[in-house]
Amino acid sequence: MKKNPQILIVEDEPAIAELIAVNLRHNGFQPVWAEDGASAQRELDAVLPDAILLDWMLPGASGLALARKWRTDPRTKSIPILMLTARGDEPDKVSGLDAGADDYITKPFSTQELLARIRAVLRRRAPEQVATRVTMGTLELDASTHRVSYAGEALKLGPTEFKLLNYLLNHPERVHSRAQLLDKVWGDHVFIEERTVDVHVKRLREALGEAGGMVQTVRGVGYRLSAPSSAAGA
């Protein structure tokens, strides 16, 4: 029998946490509540959830700090994180995405929106199937071992940047709009802002180092991955 997806709610306000938990339970999810970073870590150490709802403002370590911590831990780095916060300004959204959040929900939010966003990030855990090992020049990605290298040097990529590069390498020299990348890489873009792509492209370029110029911006259209000789002339 298939188990219900487990959602870890990291929220210090009991009334909000209980409201979320009740709605999740009624819609086929298994909620687990943690009121701060320490208790959340204990839950993660015991059982890995299918997704994390993480409040920005928490006692002790902030949601941003926790997101960064869990993204650097090999055991938790691939768990989808949805930030819950009253901060709706663009810089704050970018900060949440930069910290490793997969999505961003501004309070107050409707139950249906929350459920739809959770289902979306869970669907995005199964992106389009592509080749196991792909190369472009001396840039190489091996999906089976989750390794990326450039000119023989190993590179460290976050889980979303890895999926983005994997897709671009499998569809080289083609221009992809932000909407297309959200659809193909993330798996469902109905509730995700296109700004998300820009943030992850920036992080991908930084992670690629000298190879970052291969990821080109096509103004007014989107992005493409080009071989070094093509990228140099762009």
JOTA-V769023 format. One record per residue. N is the residue number from 1. RES is the residue in one small letter. SS is DSSP state (alpha for helix, beta for strand, coil for the rest). OMEGA is omega as a letter, one per 40 degrees, with the letter a starting at -180 (none if undefined). D_FIRST is the distance of its C-alpha to the first C-alpha in Angstrom with 1 decimal. Layout:
n->(N/N)
res->(RES/RES)
ss->(SS/SS)
omega->(OMEGA/OMEGA)
d_first->(D_FIRST/D_FIRST)
//
This chain:
n->(1/2/3/4/5/6/7/8/9/10/11/12/13/14/15/16/17/18/19/20/21/22/23/24/25/26/27/28/29/30/31/32/33/34/35/36/37/38/39/40/41/42/43/44/45/46/47/48/49/50/51/52/53/54/55/56/57/58/59/60/61/62/63/64/65/66/67/68/69/70/71/72/73/74/75/76/77/78/79/80/81/82/83/84/85/86/87/88/89/90/91/92/93/94/95/96/97/98/99/100/101/102/103/104/105/106/107/108/109/110/111/112/113/114/115/116/117/118/119/120/121/122/123/124/125/126/127/128/129/130/131/132/133/134/135/136/137/138/139/140/141/142/143/144/145/146/147/148/149/150/151/152/153/154/155/156/157/158/159/160/161/162/163/164/165/166/167/168/169/170/171/172/173/174/175/176/177/178/179/180/181/182/183/184/185/186/187/188/189/190/191/192/193/194/195/196/197/198/199/200/201/202/203/204/205/206/207/208/209/210/211/212/213/214/215/216/217/218/219/220/221/222/223/224/225/226/227/228/229/230/231/232/233/234)
res->(m/k/k/n/p/q/i/l/i/v/e/d/e/p/a/i/a/e/l/i/a/v/n/l/r/h/n/g/f/q/p/v/w/a/e/d/g/a/s/a/q/r/e/l/d/a/v/l/p/d/a/i/l/l/d/w/m/l/p/g/a/s/g/l/a/l/a/r/k/w/r/t/d/p/r/t/k/s/i/p/i/l/m/l/t/a/r/g/d/e/p/d/k/v/s/g/l/d/a/g/a/d/d/y/i/t/k/p/f/s/t/q/e/l/l/a/r/i/r/a/v/l/r/r/r/a/p/e/q/v/a/t/r/v/t/m/g/t/l/e/l/d/a/s/t/h/r/v/s/y/a/g/e/a/l/k/l/g/p/t/e/f/k/l/l/n/y/l/l/n/h/p/e/r/v/h/s/r/a/q/l/l/d/k/v/w/g/d/h/v/f/i/e/e/r/t/v/d/v/h/v/k/r/l/r/e/a/l/g/e/a/g/g/m/v/q/t/v/r/g/v/g/y/r/l/s/a/p/s/s/a/a/g/a)
ss->(coil/coil/coil/coil/coil/beta/beta/beta/beta/beta/coil/coil/coil/alpha/alpha/alpha/alpha/alpha/alpha/alpha/alpha/alpha/alpha/alpha/alpha/alpha/coil/coil/coil/beta/beta/beta/beta/beta/coil/coil/alpha/alpha/alpha/alpha/alpha/alpha/alpha/alpha/alpha/alpha/coil/coil/coil/coil/beta/beta/beta/beta/beta/coil/coil/coil/coil/coil/coil/coil/alpha/alpha/alpha/alpha/alpha/alpha/alpha/alpha/alpha/alpha/coil/coil/coil/coil/coil/coil/coil/beta/beta/beta/beta/beta/beta/coil/coil/coil/coil/alpha/alpha/alpha/alpha/alpha/alpha/alpha/alpha/alpha/coil/coil/coil/coil/beta/beta/beta/beta/coil/coil/coil/coil/alpha/alpha/alpha/alpha/alpha/alpha/alpha/alpha/alpha/alpha/alpha/alpha/alpha/coil/coil/coil/coil/coil/coil/coil/coil/coil/beta/beta/beta/beta/coil/coil/beta/beta/beta/beta/coil/coil/coil/coil/beta/beta/beta/beta/coil/coil/beta/beta/beta/coil/coil/coil/alpha/alpha/alpha/alpha/alpha/alpha/alpha/alpha/alpha/alpha/alpha/alpha/coil/coil/coil/coil/coil/beta/beta/alpha/alpha/alpha/alpha/alpha/alpha/alpha/alpha/alpha/coil/coil/coil/coil/coil/coil/coil/coil/alpha/alpha/alpha/alpha/alpha/alpha/alpha/alpha/alpha/alpha/alpha/alpha/alpha/alpha/alpha/alpha/alpha/alpha/alpha/alpha/beta/beta/beta/beta/coil/coil/coil/beta/beta/beta/beta/coil/coil/alpha/alpha/alpha/alpha/alpha/coil/coil)
omega->(a/a/i/i/i/a/i/i/i/a/a/i/a/a/i/a/a/i/i/a/i/a/i/a/a/a/i/i/i/a/i/a/i/a/i/a/a/i/i/i/i/i/i/i/a/a/i/i/i/i/a/i/a/i/a/a/i/i/a/a/i/i/i/a/i/i/i/a/a/i/i/i/a/a/a/a/a/i/i/i/i/a/i/a/i/i/a/a/a/i/i/i/i/i/i/i/i/i/i/i/i/i/a/a/a/i/e/i/i/i/a/i/i/a/a/a/i/i/a/a/i/i/a/i/i/a/a/i/a/a/a/a/a/a/i/a/i/i/a/i/i/a/a/i/i/a/i/i/i/a/i/a/i/i/i/i/i/a/a/i/i/a/i/i/i/i/a/i/i/i/a/i/i/i/a/i/i/i/i/i/i/a/a/a/a/i/i/a/a/a/a/i/a/i/i/a/a/a/a/i/i/i/i/i/i/a/a/i/a/i/a/i/i/i/a/i/i/a/i/a/a/a/i/i/a/i/a/a/i/a/a/a/a/none)
d_first->(0.0/3.8/6.3/9.5/12.4/14.7/18.4/21.3/24.2/27.5/30.0/32.9/33.5/31.4/31.9/30.6/27.7/26.7/27.2/24.9/22.2/22.4/22.2/19.2/17.3/18.4/17.1/13.5/14.4/14.6/18.3/20.2/24.0/26.8/30.4/32.0/31.8/32.0/29.1/27.0/27.8/26.7/23.3/23.1/24.4/21.6/18.5/18.8/17.6/16.7/20.0/23.0/25.2/28.5/31.6/34.9/37.1/35.9/38.0/38.7/37.2/36.8/33.8/35.7/36.3/32.7/31.5/34.2/33.2/29.5/30.4/32.6/30.1/28.4/25.2/24.9/27.0/24.2/22.4/23.4/25.9/27.1/30.4/31.2/35.0/38.0/39.8/40.0/42.8/42.5/43.5/40.8/38.2/39.4/39.4/35.7/34.9/37.2/35.4/32.3/30.5/28.5/29.4/31.7/31.5/34.7/35.0/35.2/32.2/30.5/26.9/26.2/27.8/25.7/22.4/23.6/24.8/21.5/19.6/22.5/22.4/18.7/19.6/22.5/20.6/20.4/24.1/26.1/26.0/29.5/31.4/30.6/34.2/36.8/40.3/43.2/46.4/45.6/42.5/39.5/35.7/33.2/29.6/28.2/30.0/30.1/33.9/36.8/40.4/43.8/46.9/45.2/44.3/40.7/39.7/37.2/35.1/32.5/29.0/30.1/33.5/32.0/30.0/33.1/35.3/33.0/33.1/36.9/37.6/35.8/37.8/41.2/44.5/42.8/43.0/39.7/39.8/37.9/35.8/35.0/34.0/31.7/30.1/29.9/29.3/27.4/25.5/26.3/29.7/29.8/29.8/31.3/35.1/36.9/38.6/35.5/36.4/39.9/38.7/36.5/39.2/41.6/39.4/38.8/42.6/43.2/40.7/42.3/45.8/48.4/46.0/45.2/47.9/45.9/43.7/46.2/46.4/47.6/49.2/48.0/45.3/42.9/42.4/42.8/42.7/46.0/47.4/49.8/53.0/51.7/50.5/53.9/55.7/53.5)
//
